[in-house]
Amino acid sequence: MATLFWIVILVLTVLLATVAATWLGSPALSRQQRPWIRRVIGVPFTLVLVLVLAACGRATSEKTVRKLAGSPEALKARQEAELASRDVIAVWDAETPLTLGLVVLEDVCVGGSAPEWLFPTGADKYKIKCTMSVAAYFGADPRRMADTIDGVLSAGDRTGPPIPFNHEFRYARTVVDYYRGKTGDPQGPGSGEPMQLSRGMTLTLSWDQVRSGNTGQLIEEPRPRSPHEPPVRRCLREPASTSVADLRREYGMVFKITMPVKNYFTVWK
């Protein structure tokens, strides 16, 4: 529907511009006729301009954003996206040596912007876009790093996509050998202790560096979330009272899986 509207507007604009250029440029027109023609052409041309500005000149209102975010279609898409993420976390908890301790979910719906003339980001193409980000934190024994990561790879051999790291992943095998003391730095001499596995657009597995002493990088606490305000914004932390530091004190170290941000619901202009 939107495409048809713009096609009609474009055709009308071209026709009016052509007619105006032809008529006003004709030597056969008298000086008395030209002002009248300008007025006749100017009215529809102005109308077209007003329609164009009205159609694309406004950002999505907050009321419309809330209405679309709470629609049955959005609710269904939201539930499916969250369930899929929780299913992945459940597989990691059940199949790997890691112990689940904390899940953080952020679900945000934003309205489209007014036309972006100078620095387009695409935000003026949609009425609403909803995205979901999910991360899970696990406890583990720092003295068993090689066995833990090797256990993750074995789980990936069995499960496939929910755990995208397996023994076919050469770099991952090198990381296991590093923690077993069989090889040097996995990314080359001087690169230091590894701290993550990642494959393309699949999830990322990261962990506390345990061999680097006081200089080792640790998994950070989840960043503060905006107020929980469904259906426009949902911020979940389960359990609410658990921190990354709590997991580290209890288990010795922390692993984290970060899933790609999901764009689960969009309504185009």
C-alpha positions in Angstrom: 0.0 0.0 0.0 2.8 2.4 0.9 4.7 1.6 -2.3 1.6 2.3 -4.4 1.1 5.7 -2.6 4.6 6.8 -3.4 4.3 5.7 -7.0 1.1 7.8 -7.4 2.7 10.8 -5.7 5.8 10.5 -7.9 3.7 10.3 -11.1 1.6 13.3 -10.1 4.7 15.4 -9.3 6.3 14.5 -12.7 3.1 15.3 -14.6 2.6 18.6 -12.9 6.2 19.6 -13.4 6.1 18.6 -17.1 2.8 20.5 -17.6 4.1 23.6 -15.8 7.4 23.6 -17.8 5.5 23.2 -21.1 2.7 25.7 -20.6 4.7 28.4 -18.9 7.4 28.1 -21.5 5.0 28.4 -24.5 5.3 31.7 -26.4 1.7 31.3 -27.4 0.5 32.1 -23.9 -0.5 35.6 -23.3 0.7 37.5 -20.2 -2.9 37.5 -18.9 -3.2 33.7 -19.2 0.1 32.8 -17.4 -0.9 34.0 -13.8 -4.1 32.1 -14.1 -2.3 28.9 -15.2 0.2 29.3 -12.4 -2.6 29.4 -9.9 -4.3 26.3 -11.4 -1.1 24.3 -11.5 0.0 25.6 -8.1 -3.0 24.3 -6.2 -2.5 20.6 -7.0 1.3 20.9 -6.8 0.9 22.4 -3.3 -1.5 19.6 -2.4 0.9 17.0 -3.5 3.7 18.6 -1.5 1.5 18.7 1.6 0.6 15.0 1.2 4.3 14.1 0.8 5.3 16.0 3.9 2.3 14.6 5.9 3.1 11.0 4.9 6.8 11.0 5.8 7.4 14.0 8.1 6.5 12.5 11.5 8.1 10.1 13.8 5.9 7.3 15.3 4.0 8.7 18.3 4.4 7.1 21.7 0.8 6.1 21.7 1.2 4.2 18.4 4.4 2.5 19.6 2.6 1.2 22.7 -0.4 0.1 20.7 1.7 -1.8 18.2 4.0 -3.3 20.9 1.0 -4.7 22.7 -0.7 -6.1 19.6 -1.4 -9.9 19.4 1.2 -10.2 16.6 3.9 -8.5 18.7 3.0 -10.6 21.8 3.3 -13.8 19.8 6.6 -12.9 18.2 7.9 -11.8 21.7 7.0 -15.1 23.3 8.5 -17.1 20.5 11.8 -15.2 20.7 12.1 -15.5 24.4 11.2 -19.2 24.4 13.8 -19.9 21.8 16.5 -18.1 23.9 15.4 -19.9 27.1 15.6 -23.3 25.2 19.2 -22.6 24.2 20.1 -21.7 27.8 18.4 -24.9 29.1 20.5 -27.0 26.7 23.7 -25.3 27.9 22.7 -25.9 31.5 21.8 -29.6 31.0 24.6 -30.6 28.5 27.7 -28.8 29.5 29.8 -28.8 32.8 28.7 -25.2 33.4 26.2 -24.4 36.2 23.5 -21.8 35.4 23.4 -18.9 37.9 21.9 -15.8 36.2 19.8 -14.9 33.1 19.5 -11.3 31.9 16.9 -10.3 29.2 16.2 -6.9 27.7 13.3 -6.4 25.3 12.8 -3.0 23.7 10.4 -1.6 21.2 11.2 1.8 19.5 9.2 3.9 17.2 10.4 5.0 13.7 11.9 8.4 13.2 11.1 11.4 11.0 12.8 11.4 7.6 16.6 11.1 7.9 18.0 13.4 5.2 21.6 13.7 6.2 22.7 10.6 8.1 20.2 7.8 7.3 20.1 4.8 9.6 16.9 3.3 8.3 14.9 4.3 11.4 12.5 6.3 9.2 11.5 3.2 7.3 9.5 1.5 10.0 6.7 2.4 12.5 8.1 0.2 15.2 10.9 -2.2 15.7 11.3 -4.6 18.6 14.5 -6.3 19.6 15.6 -8.7 22.3 19.0 -9.3 23.9 19.7 -12.3 26.2 22.8 -13.3 28.2 23.3 -16.1 30.7 26.0 -16.4 33.3 27.3 -19.7 34.6 29.6 -20.8 37.4 32.6 -23.1 37.0 35.8 -24.4 38.7 38.8 -22.4 37.5 41.1 -25.4 38.3 39.3 -27.4 35.6 39.4 -25.0 32.7 40.6 -27.5 30.1 38.0 -30.1 31.1 35.2 -27.5 31.2 35.8 -26.1 27.7 36.4 -29.6 26.4 33.1 -30.6 27.9 31.4 -27.7 26.1 32.9 -29.0 22.8 31.7 -32.5 23.5 28.2 -31.1 24.2 28.3 -29.3 20.9 29.2 -32.6 19.2 25.9 -34.0 20.6 23.5 -31.1 20.3 24.5 -29.1 17.2 23.2 -25.5 16.8 22.2 -24.7 20.4 25.9 -25.2 21.3 27.8 -24.0 18.1 31.2 -25.0 19.4 32.5 -28.6 18.9 35.7 -30.5 18.3 35.6 -29.6 14.6 36.4 -26.0 15.7 40.2 -26.0 15.4 40.7 -22.9 17.5 38.6 -24.3 20.3 40.7 -27.4 20.4 43.8 -25.2 20.6 42.3 -23.3 23.6 41.8 -26.7 25.4 45.4 -27.6 24.7 46.5 -24.2 26.0 44.7 -24.9 29.4 46.2 -28.4 29.4 49.7 -26.8 29.1 50.3 -28.5 25.7 50.7 -25.3 23.6 51.4 -21.6 23.8 49.0 -18.7 23.4 46.2 -19.8 21.0 46.3 -16.6 18.9 50.1 -16.6 18.6 53.1 -15.7 20.8 52.4 -12.8 23.1 48.6 -12.7 22.5 48.0 -13.9 26.0 45.3 -15.9 27.6 42.1 -16.4 25.5 38.8 -15.3 26.9 36.1 -16.2 24.4 34.9 -18.5 21.6 32.8 -17.0 18.8 31.7 -18.2 15.4 30.1 -15.7 13.0 26.6 -14.7 14.0 26.2 -17.5 16.5 26.3 -16.9 20.3 29.6 -15.9 22.0 31.1 -17.9 24.9 33.3 -15.8 27.2 35.0 -16.4 30.6 37.1 -15.0 33.3 40.8 -15.2 32.6 42.3 -17.4 35.3 46.0 -17.6 34.4 46.7 -13.9 34.1 46.6 -13.1 37.8 45.6 -9.6 38.8 45.8 -8.4 35.2 43.3 -10.9 33.9 40.0 -9.7 32.5 36.9 -10.8 34.3 33.3 -11.0 33.1 31.6 -7.8 34.0 28.3 -7.3 35.9 25.3 -6.7 33.6 24.9 -3.0 32.9 22.1 -1.2 34.6 18.8 -1.6 32.8 16.1 1.0 32.0 12.9 0.8 34.0 10.7 -2.2 33.3 7.7 -0.8 31.3 5.9 -3.5 29.3 5.0 -3.8 26.5 7.5 -1.2 25.3 10.4 -2.2 27.5 10.9 -5.4 29.5 14.0 -5.9 31.6 14.3 -9.2 33.4 17.0 -10.4 35.8 16.6 -13.9 37.1 17.3 -14.2 40.0 17.0 -10.5 40.7 19.3 -10.6 43.8 22.2 -12.6 42.1 25.3 -10.8 40.8 28.2 -12.0 38.8 30.4 -11.5 41.9 28.1 -13.9 43.8 28.7 -16.6 41.2 32.4 -16.0 41.3 32.5 -16.3 45.0 30.5 -19.5 44.9 32.1 -21.3 42.0 35.5 -19.7 41.6 34.9 -18.2 38.1 32.2 -17.2 35.6 31.4 -18.1 32.1 28.9 -16.1 30.0 27.0 -16.8 26.8 25.8 -13.8 24.8 23.2 -14.4 22.1 22.9 -12.2 19.0 20.3 -9.4 19.3 17.1 -10.6 17.8 15.0 -8.3 15.7 11.7 -10.2 16.3 9.0 -7.7 15.3 8.9 -4.9 12.8 6.0 -2.9 11.3 7.1 -0.9 8.2 5.7 2.5 7.2 
